[in-house]
Amino acid sequence: MLGIGLPEFVVIAFIAVLVFGPEKLPELAKQAAGMLKKAKNFANSARDELRDELGPAYADLELRDLDPRTIVRKHIIEAMEDAEEDSRPRRRGLRPLVEGETPPYDLEAT
């Protein structure tokens, strides 16, 4: 939750009680919850409107997919996976060792 742990939350709650008083805290919490609900509804309606405008090809569109960091991270991960596949040695004719068989050893290579 935004990097706020239990100790920080307790300190914030204590300061809120001192500043606003215990009588006003429930009302302020209700107002904060209402603002969060409105923000969520706004984001959902924006997402739905964007989906409608773009058509059925983007029916699974999420707003977090439009974050530039997510896009860059996705492309970097894909490029790294492609590089790993290309860098794997392709050896033909190799077989797994049979139980008790010693692996080949080249004296000149070591």
N, C-alpha and C positions, 0 to 999 in steps of 0.2 A: 504494500500500500504506500506508494511514493517514497519508499525508503524510510518510513517511520516505524520504529519498533515500539515495543510496549513501554520502555522507560520514557521515550520521547513523548508518547501519547499521554502518559500519566502527568508529565510536566505541563504539557499543553492544557490538559483538562484542569489541573490545579490553578494555572494562571487564569483560565477562563472563568473559574468559580470566583477567584479573587476580583477580577475586573468587572464581570457582569453580575455576579451574585447568583445564588442558587435559584432564585425565583424566575429569572429570565432565561436560564440555560435551556429548559425544555422548549420554549418558544423559538430560541435561536437555532436549536437543533432541527426543529420542524421546518424552519425557513431554509436552512442549509440543505436538508433532504429534498425540499421542493425545488430548489435551484438545480440540484444534481439531476433530479427527474426531468426537468425541463431541458437541460443540456443533453441528456441521453435521448430524449424524444426528438430534439432538433437534429442530432447526429444521425439518428435512424431515418428521419424523414429526408435528410439530405442524401443519404446512401440510397434509399428507395427511389428518389427522384432521379439520381444519377443512373441507376440501373434501368429505369424506364426510358431515359433518354438514349442510352447506349444500345438498348435492344436485348434480345434473348441471348446473344453471344456472351454477354457479360452478366448473366443472371446470378452467378456465384461471386460477384465482385464484393470485396470487403474494403472498407476505407483504409485499413492498415496496409493493404497491398499497394496503396498509392504512396506510401512513405518512401522517400528516396533512399533512406538507409536500408530498408527491407529489400528494395529492388537491387541495390548494389551488392548487398550480402548474398542474395539469391544468385546473381550472376557470378560472383566470385566462387561460391561453393560449386556451381555447375562447372566452371572452368577448372577448378582443382580436381573434380571428379574425372573430367575428360583427360586431364594431364596424367592422373594416376593410371587410367586405363591405357593410355598411350605409352607410358614408361614401363609397364610390366613387361618383363622379358618373355618372348614367345619362343619357347624351346620345343622342338618337335622330337619325338622319339624317346623322350624321357619317361621313365616308369617309376612307380614307387618301389622302395626297397622291400625285399622279402624279409621276413623275420629272421634275424641272425646274419643277414648279409651285411658286409661292411661297405660303406660308401666309397666311391672312387677317390683316390688321393694322388695328387700330382706333386712329386718331390721338388720339381723345379719352380713351382708356383709359390712355394712358401719360403 
